[in-house]
C-alpha cells in the first residue's frame, strides 16, 4: 500500500524548486505544494493542507518564524531545514539526520508517517 505523502515547500528558494522537481520524478505518489513566505494566512494554509513535512532553505532569509506555534498546532509535522551549501539538514521533531539525499529525506518522511 502506497503512502499518501504531502510536502509543503516554504519560500521561493531556487534550491527548493529544484528539489521539488526532483522529488516529483523520483517518488510517487506525492502531493507537493509551494507556499511563498509572504503568503497570507500561512498557519491556516499549512493546517488545511496537512503536510507530513514542511521544507525550507536554511540559507535564505525566508525562515519559518512561526515554527513553535506550528509544531504545537500540528505535532506530527516535520520541519526540515535544508542547507545545500553544507549537505546538511535540521529536523525539528526530535530526529537529526546528518546528510541530505533524496532517499534519506523520503525515508525520514515515511518513518514519520508510519509512526503517526
N, C-alpha and C positions, 0 to 999 in steps of 0.2 A: 504494500500500500504506500503510495507516494504521499509525502507530507506536503501540506499547503504552506509554503514559505512566503511571508510578506516582509519585504525590506523597504525601509524608508531612507533615502539619501538626503541628508540635510546640508543645504548650501549649494553654491554654484561652482564648486571646485572642478577644474578640468580633470584632475585625478579621479574624483568620484564619478564623473561622467564616463570616463574610460573603464572604470571598474564595473559600472552598471552594464555597459555594453558587453564586457567580457562575461559577466555572470549570466546575462540573458542567453548567451550562446553555450555556456558550459553546464548549466544546471536547469533542470525542468522538473516540475512546474515551479515557476517563480512569479510573484507579483511584486513589481518594483515601482516605486513612486519617488520622484524627486520633489523636495519641498524647499523653495528658496528661503533663505534666512529671514527675509523681510516679509514673508507671507503672513497675512492676518490670521488670527485665531490659531496659532501654532499648536498649543496644547490640545485644543478641541479636534483639530485635524488629525493629529497623531492618535488621539484616543479613538476617533471614529475609524481610522484605517487599521488599527490593531496590529501593528507590525511585530514580528519577533525581535527585530533589531533595527536600531537607528544608527546609520553610519555617518561619520563626519570626518573631515580632514583636519588633522591636528596642526597643519602648517599654515592654515588660513586664519583670518580674523573672525570667520563665521563659527564661533564656538557656541555650543548649546548652553547658554547661561541658565537655562530652565531645568537642568539635569536633575537636581534633587526633587523639586515638585513633581517632575515627570515620573521618576522612579517610585515615588510614594503613590502616585496615581496608578501606575502600571508596573508593579514589582516584577513581573515576568519578563519585561523588556530588557534587552541588552543594548547598552550604549557603547558603540565601538568607534573609538577614535583611531584613525589610521595616519601614520607618518611615513609617506613614501620615501622620504629622504634618508630614513634610518631603517627601513624594513621592520617597523615596529608598530605595535598596536596597544591600545589601552582599552580594556574591557571593564566597564562599570557594572559589576554584578557579582563580584567575588571570584571571577576567573581571570587569569592573567597569562595568556599565551605569549610566546616570545617573537614569532616570525609571522609575516603576512604572506600567505599563499592562498589562492582561491580555494583549494581543497580544505585547508585548515579552517578558513573562515566559514565554509559551509558546515564542516564538522562541528564547530562551536555552536552555530545557529541550530543545527539539527539536535545536538545534545540538549540544548535549552528546550526545544520543542518536545522532546521525549520526556523530559522531567516535569514539564508544565502540566 
